[in-house]
Amino acid sequence: MVQLMIACPMTGEPVFTGLYADDPTPPTASAAVGCPHCGDLHEWKRDEAWTEAGAAPAPAPA
């Protein structure tokens, strides 16, 4: 499956949104994801996401 990714605004690192490009109900307005890179909660809109084939999901924050 192809993952939907966003960029961490603090580090620029890619963050797995927890959604896939072929999910039947992708967010239409906005969603939020906990960032494993900086620890913040990032709200994002669908037009800010991109697909990344073959990427491993980001680990959950500790």
C-alpha positions as a Markdown table, in Angstrom:
| # | Residue | x | y | z |
|---|---|---|---|---|
| 1 | Met | 0.0 | 0.0 | 0.0 |
| 2 | Val | 1.1 | 3.5 | -0.7 |
| 3 | Gln | 1.4 | 5.7 | 2.5 |
| 4 | Leu | 0.3 | 9.3 | 2.8 |
| 5 | Met | 3.2 | 11.4 | 4.2 |
| 6 | Ile | 3.5 | 14.9 | 5.5 |
| 7 | Ala | 6.6 | 16.9 | 6.4 |
| 8 | Cys | 7.4 | 17.8 | 10.0 |
| 9 | Pro | 7.4 | 21.6 | 10.1 |
| 10 | Met | 10.2 | 21.6 | 12.7 |
| 11 | Thr | 12.6 | 19.2 | 11.1 |
| 12 | Gly | 11.4 | 18.7 | 7.5 |
| 13 | Glu | 11.5 | 14.9 | 8.1 |
| 14 | Pro | 8.7 | 12.8 | 6.5 |
| 15 | Val | 5.9 | 11.7 | 8.8 |
| 16 | Phe | 3.5 | 8.8 | 8.1 |
| 17 | Thr | 0.0 | 10.1 | 8.6 |
| 18 | Gly | -1.4 | 6.7 | 9.4 |
| 19 | Leu | -3.4 | 6.7 | 6.2 |
| 20 | Tyr | -2.9 | 5.1 | 2.8 |
| 21 | Ala | -3.5 | 6.6 | -0.6 |
| 22 | Asp | -6.3 | 4.0 | -1.3 |
| 23 | Asp | -8.1 | 4.5 | 2.0 |
| 24 | Pro | -11.8 | 4.7 | 1.3 |
| 25 | Thr | -12.3 | 7.7 | 3.5 |
| 26 | Pro | -9.3 | 10.1 | 3.4 |
| 27 | Pro | -9.6 | 13.3 | 5.4 |
| 28 | Thr | -11.5 | 16.0 | 3.4 |
| 29 | Ala | -10.6 | 19.0 | 5.6 |
| 30 | Ser | -7.8 | 18.3 | 8.0 |
| 31 | Ala | -6.4 | 15.7 | 10.3 |
| 32 | Ala | -3.7 | 15.5 | 13.0 |
| 33 | Val | -0.8 | 13.1 | 13.6 |
| 34 | Gly | 1.7 | 12.8 | 16.4 |
| 35 | Cys | 5.2 | 13.4 | 15.1 |
| 36 | Pro | 8.0 | 10.9 | 16.0 |
| 37 | His | 10.7 | 13.5 | 15.1 |
| 38 | Cys | 9.8 | 16.5 | 17.3 |
| 39 | Gly | 7.0 | 15.1 | 19.5 |
| 40 | Asp | 4.4 | 17.7 | 18.5 |
| 41 | Leu | 0.9 | 17.1 | 17.1 |
| 42 | His | 0.8 | 18.3 | 13.5 |
| 43 | Glu | -2.5 | 19.2 | 11.9 |
| 44 | Trp | -2.4 | 18.8 | 8.1 |
| 45 | Lys | -4.6 | 19.2 | 5.1 |
| 46 | Arg | -5.0 | 16.7 | 2.3 |
| 47 | Asp | -3.2 | 19.0 | -0.2 |
| 48 | Glu | -0.1 | 19.0 | 2.1 |
| 49 | Ala | 0.3 | 15.3 | 1.9 |
| 50 | Trp | 2.2 | 13.2 | -0.7 |
| 51 | Thr | 2.5 | 9.5 | -1.4 |
| 52 | Glu | 5.6 | 7.5 | -0.7 |
| 53 | Ala | 5.6 | 3.9 | -2.0 |
| 54 | Gly | 7.5 | 1.3 | 0.1 |
| 55 | Ala | 8.1 | 3.6 | 3.1 |
| 56 | Ala | 8.0 | 2.0 | 6.5 |
| 57 | Pro | 5.5 | 3.6 | 9.0 |
| 58 | Ala | 7.1 | 6.0 | 11.4 |
| 59 | Pro | 7.4 | 4.6 | 14.9 |
| 60 | Ala | 5.0 | 5.9 | 17.5 |
| 61 | Pro | 6.4 | 8.5 | 19.9 |
| 62 | Ala | 7.7 | 7.0 | 23.2 |
